[in-house]
Amino acid sequence: MEGFLEGLGVAALVLLAIIGALSGIIAGWIAGNRMGLYIVLGI
């Protein structure tokens, strides 16, 4: 049971990271700030 909860926690963190990155990219795109978009994408 503990391993399952740990896996769930890791999955949640990964999901939050993906959502955060996507929202950052979308916000940058809406703002039209290409420099900010490149920083978010890590280019």
C-alpha positions in Angstrom: 0.0 0.0 0.0 2.8 2.4 0.8 4.4 1.9 -2.6 1.1 2.6 -4.3 0.8 5.9 -2.4 4.4 6.9 -3.2 3.7 6.2 -6.9 0.5 8.3 -6.7 2.5 11.1 -5.2 5.1 11.0 -7.9 2.5 10.9 -10.6 0.7 13.9 -9.1 4.0 15.9 -9.0 4.7 15.0 -12.7 1.2 16.0 -13.6 1.5 19.3 -11.8 4.8 20.0 -13.5 3.3 19.3 -16.9 0.3 21.5 -16.2 2.6 24.3 -14.9 4.7 24.2 -18.0 1.7 24.2 -20.3 0.1 27.1 -18.5 3.4 29.0 -18.7 3.7 28.4 -22.4 0.0 29.4 -23.0 0.4 32.5 -20.9 3.6 33.4 -22.8 1.9 32.8 -26.1 -1.2 35.0 -25.1 1.2 37.7 -24.0 3.0 37.5 -27.3 6.3 37.4 -25.3 8.5 35.2 -27.4 11.5 35.6 -25.1 9.4 34.4 -22.1 8.2 31.5 -24.2 11.8 30.5 -25.1 12.7 30.7 -21.4 9.7 28.5 -20.4 10.7 26.0 -23.1 14.3 26.0 -22.1 15.6 26.9 -25.6 
